[in-house]
Amino acid sequence: MKQAGFPLGILLLFWVSYVTDFSLILLIKGAALSGTDTYQSLVNRTFGFPGYLLLSVLQFLYPFIVDPENLLIGRHLIIVLSTVVFTLPLSLYRDIAKLGKISLISTVLTTLILGIVVARGVSLGPHIPKTEDAWIFAKPNAVQAVGVMSFAFICHHNCFLVYGSLEEPTVAKWSHIIHVSTLISVFISILFATCGYLTFTGYTQGDLFENYCRNDDLVTFGRFCYGVTVILTYPIECFVTREVIANVFFGGNLSSVCHIIVTVVIITVATLVSLLIDCLGIVLELNGVLCAAPLIFIIPSACYLKLSEEPRTHSDKIMSCVMLPIGAVVMAVGFVMAVTSPQDCSHGQEMFYCSPDNFSLTNISISHLQLTTQLSILNVSIFQ
């Protein structure tokens, strides 16, 4: 919302969700036309080995593109411990269907986080000054916003795995699931984006949690829930990356020993990246424009256009012809803008309104009368 402009951002969010819905169904239609059952085999059948290799690189890179004072509570130690204790064991599953219940827990936690963001929007929003350009319809960085939104909706790299796990996989059943899932996703995304932006406007960070003060116990609980959702969601991404390696280097099959070794290597490399980078915004942007954009906009459209024998005036072909060049523009322009003007990042530093010299915006035990009294002595010039 900050990059695109709030009104345009809402419109773009709806548009990206629609394109996601369309392209996910398009992939399964393309698979039916080509007689394939994986994303890689679909692209291989359509564009040969060069296309297969390009897709493999994009799917492999997707999980990767991307200083504490006390070692015991530092982010590095917490990342390593949570990876070894939780992420690695969950990532060793061979059957993606077994991760279904885990994903359900992640969804429930996401709902809790959303409730926290909404609650803080109501309690904090009126007391944080709005930036001058907060309500501009559109901003020049809208292309970067599309990249971040694409990252939020990308699931094409594992859609065949999910499709294959259905009891009775059909295009009609898949279409129904995608419609419902996309609708729920865009609803949650709009609530997150709206409540977060209305609370902080131009001060919004690439990672929304960086906007909240450290002494806010409710938000701290939200951060914990978010960490758990990442732990529970990452095994699915690891599953896809491992499948790419298996298909490219091992003919699609991994022995038990190779399965463990490949999984450990993937998790180790991803953990090293997370230890070196503490800005979520640039990760979302680069992943969105370099991986999500081609996986959502370009490749599904290109495969369908080459495989389908429908007339050029068919709605699916028209939409594909529109998506393909738009995806190319988002990928090229978005990458340049992400490098030249990345999102704001506080690098763990608290925002100015959390300063003890101001007042406590986040103590949930404070009464309304106390807050009103404190506000009466606040020097507004501090925020200017």
The 8 nearest C-alpha neighbors of each residue, nearest first, counted from 0:
[[1, 5, 8, 3, 4, 2, 196, 192],
 [2, 0, 4, 3, 201, 5, 200, 203],
 [1, 3, 140, 0, 141, 144, 4, 138],
 [4, 2, 141, 138, 8, 0, 137, 140],
 [3, 5, 137, 136, 138, 0, 7, 1],
 [4, 6, 0, 8, 7, 134, 136, 9],
 [7, 5, 136, 8, 9, 4, 10, 137],
 [8, 6, 10, 9, 4, 137, 5, 136],
 [9, 7, 0, 5, 11, 3, 6, 10],
 [8, 10, 12, 6, 7, 11, 5, 13],
 [9, 11, 7, 13, 12, 8, 14, 6],
 [12, 10, 14, 8, 13, 9, 15, 7],
 [11, 13, 9, 15, 14, 10, 8, 16],
 [12, 14, 16, 10, 11, 15, 17, 9],
 [13, 15, 11, 17, 12, 16, 18, 10],
 [14, 16, 18, 12, 17, 13, 11, 19],
 [15, 17, 19, 13, 14, 18, 20, 12],
 [18, 16, 20, 14, 19, 15, 21, 13],
 [17, 19, 21, 15, 20, 16, 22, 14],
 [20, 18, 16, 22, 17, 21, 15, 23],
 [19, 21, 17, 18, 23, 22, 177, 16],
 [20, 22, 18, 24, 19, 23, 25, 17],
 [23, 21, 25, 19, 24, 20, 18, 299],
 [24, 22, 26, 25, 20, 21, 19, 155],
 [23, 25, 27, 22, 26, 21, 174, 28],
 [26, 24, 22, 28, 23, 27, 29, 21],
 [27, 25, 29, 23, 24, 28, 299, 22],
 [26, 28, 30, 29, 24, 25, 31, 170],
 [29, 27, 25, 31, 30, 26, 24, 32],
 [30, 28, 26, 32, 27, 31, 303, 25],
 [29, 31, 27, 35, 33, 28, 32, 34],
 [30, 32, 28, 34, 29, 33, 27, 35],
 [31, 33, 29, 30, 34, 28, 306, 307],
 [34, 32, 30, 35, 31, 29, 41, 44],
 [33, 35, 31, 30, 32, 36, 41, 29],
 [36, 34, 30, 33, 41, 40, 37, 31],
 [35, 37, 30, 159, 40, 34, 38, 41],
 [38, 36, 40, 39, 159, 35, 41, 160],
 [37, 39, 41, 40, 42, 159, 156, 36],
 [38, 40, 42, 41, 37, 51, 43, 54],
 [39, 41, 43, 37, 42, 38, 35, 44],
 [40, 42, 38, 44, 39, 43, 35, 30],
 [43, 41, 45, 39, 44, 40, 51, 46],
 [44, 42, 47, 51, 40, 45, 41, 46],
 [45, 43, 41, 42, 47, 40, 46, 33],
 [44, 46, 42, 43, 47, 302, 41, 305],
 [47, 45, 50, 43, 42, 44, 48, 49],
 [46, 48, 43, 50, 49, 44, 45, 51],
 [47, 49, 51, 50, 43, 52, 46, 42],
 [50, 48, 52, 51, 47, 53, 46, 43],
 [51, 49, 46, 53, 52, 48, 47, 42],
 [50, 52, 43, 48, 54, 49, 42, 53],
 [51, 53, 55, 49, 50, 54, 48, 56],
 [54, 52, 50, 56, 55, 51, 49, 57],
 [53, 55, 57, 51, 56, 52, 58, 50],
 [54, 56, 52, 58, 53, 57, 59, 243],
 [55, 57, 59, 53, 54, 58, 60, 52],
 [58, 56, 54, 60, 59, 55, 290, 61],
 [59, 57, 55, 61, 56, 60, 54, 156],
 [58, 60, 240, 56, 57, 61, 55, 243],
 [59, 61, 57, 63, 58, 62, 56, 64],
 [60, 62, 58, 63, 59, 290, 64, 57],
 [63, 61, 60, 64, 236, 59, 269, 237],
 [64, 62, 60, 65, 269, 61, 272, 268],
 [65, 63, 286, 61, 60, 282, 62, 285],
 [64, 282, 63, 272, 286, 285, 276, 281],
 [67, 68, 73, 74, 347, 75, 346, 69],
 [66, 68, 73, 69, 70, 74, 72, 75],
 [69, 67, 70, 66, 73, 72, 71, 74],
 [68, 70, 71, 67, 72, 73, 66, 74],
 [71, 69, 73, 72, 68, 67, 76, 75],
 [72, 70, 69, 73, 76, 77, 74, 68],
 [71, 73, 70, 69, 74, 77, 76, 67],
 [74, 72, 67, 70, 75, 76, 69, 71],
 [73, 75, 77, 76, 78, 72, 67, 274],
 [76, 74, 78, 73, 77, 274, 79, 67],
 [77, 75, 79, 78, 74, 73, 80, 71],
 [76, 78, 74, 80, 75, 79, 81, 73],
 [79, 77, 75, 81, 76, 80, 74, 82],
 [78, 80, 82, 76, 77, 81, 83, 75],
 [79, 81, 77, 83, 82, 78, 84, 76],
 [82, 80, 84, 78, 85, 83, 79, 77],
 [83, 81, 86, 79, 80, 85, 84, 87],
 [84, 82, 80, 87, 81, 85, 79, 86],
 [83, 85, 81, 82, 80, 86, 87, 88],
 [86, 84, 81, 82, 88, 87, 83, 89],
 [87, 85, 82, 89, 230, 88, 90, 83],
 [86, 88, 90, 89, 83, 85, 82, 91],
 [89, 87, 91, 90, 86, 85, 84, 83],
 [90, 88, 86, 91, 87, 234, 92, 85],
 [89, 91, 234, 87, 88, 92, 86, 237],
 [90, 92, 88, 89, 93, 87, 262, 259],
 [93, 91, 90, 94, 89, 95, 97, 88],
 [92, 94, 91, 95, 238, 90, 97, 258],
 [95, 93, 96, 92, 97, 98, 238, 164],
 [94, 96, 97, 98, 93, 235, 92, 160],
 [95, 97, 98, 94, 99, 164, 161, 100],
 [98, 96, 95, 99, 94, 100, 92, 101],
 [97, 99, 101, 96, 95, 100, 102, 235],
 [100, 98, 102, 101, 97, 96, 103, 95],
 [101, 99, 103, 102, 98, 104, 97, 96],
 [100, 102, 98, 104, 103, 99, 231, 105],
 [101, 103, 105, 99, 100, 104, 98, 106],
 [104, 102, 100, 106, 105, 101, 99, 107],
 [105, 103, 107, 101, 106, 102, 108, 100],
 [106, 104, 228, 102, 108, 103, 107, 109],
 [105, 107, 109, 103, 104, 108, 102, 110],
 [108, 106, 104, 110, 109, 105, 103, 111],
 [107, 109, 111, 105, 110, 106, 224, 112],
 [108, 110, 106, 112, 111, 107, 113, 105],
 [109, 111, 113, 107, 108, 112, 114, 106],
 [110, 112, 108, 114, 113, 109, 115, 107],
 [113, 111, 109, 115, 221, 114, 110, 108],
 [112, 114, 110, 116, 111, 115, 109, 117],
 [113, 115, 111, 117, 112, 116, 118, 110],
 [114, 116, 118, 112, 113, 117, 119, 111],
 [117, 115, 113, 119, 118, 114, 120, 112],
 [118, 116, 120, 114, 115, 119, 194, 113],
 [119, 117, 115, 121, 120, 116, 114, 122],
 [118, 120, 122, 116, 121, 123, 117, 115],
 [121, 119, 117, 124, 198, 118, 123, 194],
 [120, 122, 119, 118, 124, 123, 117, 125],
 [121, 123, 119, 120, 124, 118, 125, 126],
 [124, 122, 119, 120, 126, 125, 121, 360],
 [123, 125, 198, 120, 126, 127, 121, 122],
 [126, 124, 123, 127, 122, 121, 198, 128],
 [127, 125, 124, 123, 128, 360, 122, 374],
 [126, 128, 124, 125, 123, 129, 199, 198],
 [129, 127, 126, 130, 382, 125, 199, 124],
 [130, 128, 200, 127, 133, 131, 199, 201],
 [129, 131, 133, 201, 132, 200, 128, 202],
 [130, 132, 133, 129, 134, 201, 135, 200],
 [133, 131, 135, 130, 134, 201, 129, 4],
 [132, 134, 130, 200, 131, 135, 201, 129],
 [133, 135, 132, 136, 5, 4, 6, 131],
 [134, 136, 132, 4, 137, 133, 5, 138],
 [137, 135, 4, 6, 7, 134, 5, 138],
 [138, 136, 4, 7, 3, 135, 139, 6],
 [137, 139, 3, 4, 140, 141, 2, 136],
 [140, 138, 141, 3, 137, 2, 142, 4],
 [141, 139, 2, 143, 142, 138, 3, 144],
 [140, 142, 3, 144, 143, 139, 2, 138],
 [143, 141, 145, 144, 140, 333, 329, 146],
 [144, 142, 146, 333, 145, 141, 140, 284],
 [143, 145, 141, 147, 142, 146, 3, 2],
 [146, 144, 148, 142, 143, 147, 149, 141],
 [147, 145, 287, 288, 149, 143, 144, 148],
 [146, 148, 150, 144, 284, 287, 149, 283],
 [149, 147, 151, 145, 150, 146, 144, 152],
 [148, 150, 146, 152, 151, 147, 287, 291],
 [149, 151, 287, 147, 153, 148, 291, 152],
 [150, 152, 148, 149, 153, 147, 287, 188],
 [151, 153, 149, 150, 154, 148, 19, 16],
 [154, 152, 150, 155, 291, 149, 151, 295],
 [155, 153, 156, 157, 158, 152, 23, 295],
 [154, 156, 158, 157, 153, 23, 294, 295],
 [155, 157, 154, 158, 58, 239, 38, 294],
 [156, 158, 160, 155, 159, 154, 239, 161],
 [159, 157, 155, 161, 160, 156, 162, 154],
 [160, 158, 162, 161, 37, 157, 163, 38],
 [159, 161, 163, 157, 158, 162, 164, 95],
 [162, 160, 164, 158, 159, 163, 157, 165],
 [163, 161, 159, 164, 160, 165, 158, 168],
 [162, 164, 160, 161, 165, 159, 168, 36],
 [163, 165, 161, 162, 96, 160, 166, 95],
 [166, 164, 168, 167, 163, 162, 161, 173],
 [165, 167, 168, 164, 163, 162, 169, 172],
 [166, 168, 165, 169, 172, 164, 163, 162],
 [169, 167, 165, 166, 162, 163, 172, 173],
 [170, 168, 172, 171, 173, 167, 162, 174],
 [169, 171, 173, 172, 174, 27, 168, 28],
 [172, 170, 174, 169, 173, 175, 168, 176],
 [173, 171, 175, 169, 174, 170, 176, 168],
 [172, 174, 170, 176, 171, 175, 169, 177],
 [175, 173, 177, 171, 172, 176, 24, 170],
 [174, 176, 178, 172, 173, 177, 179, 171],
 [177, 175, 173, 179, 174, 178, 180, 172],
 [176, 178, 180, 174, 175, 179, 181, 173],
 [179, 177, 175, 181, 176, 180, 174, 182],
 [180, 178, 182, 176, 177, 181, 183, 175],
 [181, 179, 177, 183, 182, 178, 176, 184],
 [182, 180, 184, 178, 183, 179, 177, 185],
 [181, 183, 179, 185, 184, 180, 178, 186],
 [182, 184, 186, 180, 181, 185, 179, 187],
 [185, 183, 181, 187, 186, 182, 188, 180],
 [184, 186, 188, 182, 187, 183, 189, 181],
 [187, 185, 183, 189, 184, 188, 182, 190],
 [186, 188, 190, 184, 185, 189, 191, 183],
 [189, 187, 185, 191, 190, 186, 192, 184],
 [190, 188, 192, 186, 191, 187, 193, 185],
 [189, 191, 187, 193, 188, 192, 194, 186],
 [192, 190, 188, 189, 194, 193, 195, 187],
 [193, 191, 189, 195, 190, 194, 196, 188],
 [192, 194, 190, 196, 195, 191, 189, 197],
 [195, 193, 197, 120, 191, 196, 117, 192],
 [196, 194, 192, 198, 193, 197, 191, 199],
 [195, 197, 200, 198, 193, 199, 194, 192],
 [198, 196, 194, 200, 195, 199, 193, 124],
 [197, 199, 124, 120, 196, 195, 194, 200],
 [198, 200, 203, 202, 196, 197, 201, 195],
 [201, 199, 196, 197, 202, 133, 203, 129],
 [202, 200, 130, 203, 133, 1, 199, 129],
 [201, 203, 199, 200, 204, 130, 210, 129],
 [202, 204, 199, 201, 200, 196, 207, 210],
 [205, 203, 206, 343, 207, 344, 202, 210],
 [204, 206, 280, 342, 279, 343, 207, 344],
 [207, 205, 204, 208, 279, 209, 280, 278],
 [206, 208, 209, 204, 210, 205, 203, 195],
 [207, 209, 210, 206, 211, 222, 218, 204],
 [210, 208, 207, 211, 206, 204, 347, 345],
 [211, 209, 208, 207, 350, 204, 203, 212],
 [212, 210, 209, 208, 213, 218, 215, 350],
 [213, 211, 214, 353, 215, 349, 210, 361],
 [212, 214, 215, 211, 219, 349, 216, 353],
 [215, 213, 212, 216, 361, 362, 219, 218],
 [214, 216, 361, 213, 218, 217, 212, 362],
 [217, 215, 219, 218, 214, 220, 362, 213],
 [216, 218, 220, 219, 215, 221, 115, 363],
 [219, 217, 221, 220, 215, 216, 222, 115],
 [220, 218, 216, 222, 221, 217, 215, 223],
 [219, 221, 223, 217, 218, 222, 216, 224],
 [222, 220, 218, 224, 219, 112, 223, 225],
 [223, 221, 219, 225, 220, 224, 218, 226],
 [222, 224, 220, 226, 221, 225, 219, 227],
 [225, 223, 221, 227, 226, 222, 108, 228],
 [226, 224, 222, 228, 227, 223, 221, 229],
 [225, 227, 223, 229, 224, 228, 222, 230],
 [226, 228, 230, 224, 225, 229, 231, 223],
 [229, 227, 105, 225, 231, 230, 226, 232],
 [230, 228, 232, 226, 227, 231, 233, 225],
 [229, 231, 227, 228, 86, 232, 233, 226],
 [232, 230, 228, 229, 233, 101, 227, 105],
 [233, 231, 229, 234, 230, 228, 235, 102],
 [232, 234, 236, 235, 230, 229, 231, 237],
 [235, 233, 90, 237, 236, 232, 89, 238],
 [236, 234, 238, 233, 237, 232, 239, 95],
 [237, 235, 233, 239, 238, 234, 240, 62],
 [238, 236, 234, 240, 235, 239, 241, 233],
 [237, 239, 235, 241, 236, 240, 234, 242],
 [238, 240, 242, 236, 237, 241, 157, 243],
 [241, 239, 59, 237, 243, 242, 238, 58],
 [240, 242, 244, 238, 243, 239, 237, 245],
 [241, 243, 245, 239, 240, 244, 246, 238],
 [244, 242, 240, 246, 241, 245, 55, 247],
 [245, 243, 241, 247, 242, 246, 248, 240],
 [244, 246, 251, 249, 242, 243, 248, 247],
 [245, 247, 251, 250, 243, 244, 249, 248],
 [248, 246, 244, 245, 243, 249, 250, 251],
 [247, 249, 245, 244, 246, 250, 251, 243],
 [250, 248, 245, 251, 246, 252, 247, 253],
 [249, 251, 246, 252, 248, 245, 247, 253],
 [250, 252, 246, 245, 249, 253, 242, 247],
 [253, 251, 250, 249, 245, 254, 246, 242],
 [254, 252, 258, 257, 245, 255, 249, 251],
 [253, 255, 257, 256, 258, 252, 259, 249],
 [256, 254, 258, 257, 259, 253, 260, 252],
 [255, 257, 259, 258, 254, 260, 253, 261],
 [258, 256, 260, 254, 259, 255, 253, 261],
 [259, 257, 255, 256, 261, 253, 260, 254],
 [258, 260, 262, 256, 257, 261, 263, 255],
 [259, 261, 257, 263, 262, 258, 264, 256],
 [262, 260, 264, 258, 263, 259, 257, 265],
 [263, 261, 259, 265, 264, 260, 258, 266],
 [262, 264, 260, 266, 261, 265, 267, 259],
 [263, 265, 267, 261, 262, 266, 268, 260],
 [266, 264, 262, 268, 267, 263, 261, 269],
 [265, 267, 269, 263, 264, 268, 270, 262],
 [266, 268, 264, 270, 265, 269, 263, 271],
 [267, 269, 271, 265, 270, 266, 264, 272],
 [270, 268, 272, 266, 271, 267, 63, 265],
 [271, 269, 273, 267, 272, 268, 266, 274],
 [270, 272, 274, 268, 269, 273, 267, 275],
 [271, 273, 269, 275, 270, 274, 276, 268],
 [274, 272, 270, 276, 271, 275, 269, 277],
 [275, 273, 271, 272, 276, 75, 270, 277],
 [274, 276, 272, 273, 271, 277, 270, 75],
 [277, 275, 273, 274, 278, 272, 65, 279],
 [276, 278, 346, 279, 275, 273, 274, 347],
 [279, 277, 280, 276, 344, 281, 346, 282],
 [278, 280, 282, 206, 281, 205, 283, 277],
 [281, 279, 205, 283, 282, 342, 278, 206],
 [280, 282, 284, 283, 279, 341, 285, 278],
 [283, 281, 65, 279, 280, 285, 284, 286],
 [282, 284, 280, 286, 147, 281, 285, 287],
 [285, 283, 287, 281, 147, 282, 286, 146],
 [286, 284, 287, 288, 282, 283, 289, 281],
 [285, 287, 283, 290, 289, 284, 64, 288],
 [286, 288, 146, 150, 291, 284, 147, 285],
 [287, 289, 330, 146, 292, 285, 333, 286],
 [290, 288, 286, 285, 287, 330, 291, 292],
 [291, 289, 286, 57, 292, 287, 293, 288],
 [290, 292, 287, 294, 150, 149, 293, 153],
 [291, 293, 288, 295, 294, 296, 290, 326],
 [294, 292, 297, 296, 295, 291, 290, 298],
 [293, 295, 291, 292, 298, 296, 290, 297],
 [296, 294, 292, 293, 291, 297, 22, 19],
 [297, 295, 326, 293, 322, 292, 323, 294],
 [296, 298, 293, 323, 300, 326, 299, 301],
 [297, 299, 301, 300, 294, 293, 302, 296],
 [300, 298, 302, 26, 301, 297, 22, 303],
 [301, 299, 319, 303, 298, 297, 302, 323],
 [300, 302, 298, 304, 303, 299, 297, 305],
 [303, 301, 299, 305, 300, 304, 298, 45],
 [302, 304, 306, 300, 305, 29, 301, 307],
 [305, 303, 301, 302, 307, 306, 300, 316],
 [304, 306, 302, 303, 307, 301, 45, 308],
 [307, 305, 303, 304, 302, 308, 32, 29],
 [306, 308, 309, 303, 304, 305, 32, 29],
 [307, 309, 310, 306, 305, 304, 311, 303],
 [308, 310, 307, 313, 311, 316, 312, 315],
 [311, 309, 312, 313, 308, 316, 307, 314],
 [310, 312, 313, 316, 309, 317, 314, 308],
 [311, 313, 310, 314, 317, 316, 309, 315],
 [312, 314, 316, 311, 310, 315, 317, 309],
 [315, 313, 317, 316, 318, 312, 311, 319],
 [316, 314, 318, 317, 313, 319, 25, 312],
 [315, 317, 319, 313, 318, 314, 311, 320],
 [316, 318, 314, 320, 319, 315, 313, 312],
 [319, 317, 321, 315, 320, 316, 314, 322],
 [320, 318, 300, 316, 322, 321, 317, 315],
 [319, 321, 317, 318, 323, 322, 316, 300],
 [320, 322, 318, 319, 323, 324, 317, 325],
 [323, 321, 319, 325, 296, 320, 324, 326],
 [322, 324, 297, 326, 325, 296, 320, 321],
 [325, 323, 327, 326, 322, 321, 328, 320],
 [326, 324, 328, 322, 327, 323, 329, 321],
 [325, 327, 296, 329, 323, 324, 328, 297],
 [326, 328, 324, 330, 325, 329, 331, 323],
 [327, 329, 325, 331, 330, 326, 332, 324],
 [330, 328, 326, 333, 332, 327, 331, 142],
 [329, 331, 288, 327, 333, 328, 332, 289],
 [332, 330, 328, 334, 333, 329, 327, 335],
 [333, 331, 335, 334, 329, 328, 330, 336],
 [332, 334, 143, 336, 329, 330, 335, 142],
 [333, 335, 337, 331, 332, 336, 288, 330],
 [334, 336, 332, 338, 333, 337, 339, 331],
 [335, 337, 339, 333, 338, 334, 340, 332],
 [336, 338, 341, 334, 340, 335, 339, 333],
 [337, 339, 335, 336, 340, 341, 334, 281],
 [338, 340, 336, 337, 335, 341, 334, 333],
 [341, 339, 336, 337, 338, 342, 335, 140],
 [342, 340, 337, 338, 281, 339, 343, 336],
 [343, 341, 280, 205, 281, 344, 340, 204],
 [342, 344, 204, 205, 341, 345, 280, 203],
 [343, 345, 346, 278, 204, 205, 342, 280],
 [344, 346, 348, 347, 343, 209, 349, 204],
 [347, 345, 344, 348, 277, 278, 209, 349],
 [346, 348, 345, 349, 209, 277, 344, 66],
 [349, 347, 345, 346, 350, 209, 344, 351],
 [350, 348, 212, 353, 347, 351, 345, 209],
 [349, 351, 352, 353, 210, 348, 212, 354],
 [350, 352, 353, 354, 349, 382, 357, 381],
 [351, 353, 354, 350, 357, 382, 127, 358],
 [354, 352, 351, 212, 350, 349, 355, 359],
 [353, 355, 356, 352, 357, 351, 358, 350],
 [356, 354, 357, 358, 353, 359, 352, 351],
 [357, 355, 354, 358, 353, 352, 381, 377],
 [358, 356, 355, 354, 352, 377, 353, 359],
 [357, 359, 360, 355, 356, 373, 353, 354],
 [360, 358, 361, 362, 353, 357, 355, 370],
 [361, 359, 358, 362, 123, 353, 126, 122],
 [360, 362, 215, 359, 363, 212, 214, 123],
 [363, 361, 364, 365, 215, 359, 360, 214],
 [362, 364, 365, 361, 215, 217, 216, 366],
 [365, 363, 362, 366, 361, 367, 216, 369],
 [366, 364, 363, 362, 369, 367, 370, 368],
 [365, 367, 369, 368, 370, 364, 363, 371],
 [366, 368, 370, 369, 371, 365, 372, 364],
 [369, 367, 371, 366, 370, 372, 365, 373],
 [370, 368, 372, 366, 371, 367, 373, 365],
 [369, 371, 367, 373, 372, 368, 374, 366],
 [370, 372, 374, 368, 369, 373, 367, 375],
 [373, 371, 369, 375, 370, 374, 368, 376],
 [372, 374, 370, 375, 371, 376, 369, 377],
 [373, 375, 377, 371, 376, 372, 370, 358],
 [374, 376, 372, 373, 377, 371, 378, 370],
 [377, 375, 374, 373, 378, 372, 379, 371],
 [378, 376, 374, 375, 379, 373, 357, 358],
 [377, 379, 380, 381, 376, 357, 382, 375],
 [378, 380, 381, 382, 377, 383, 128, 376],
 [379, 381, 383, 382, 378, 377, 128, 357],
 [380, 382, 379, 383, 378, 357, 377, 352],
 [383, 381, 380, 379, 128, 352, 351, 378],
 [382, 380, 381, 379, 128, 130, 378, 129]]
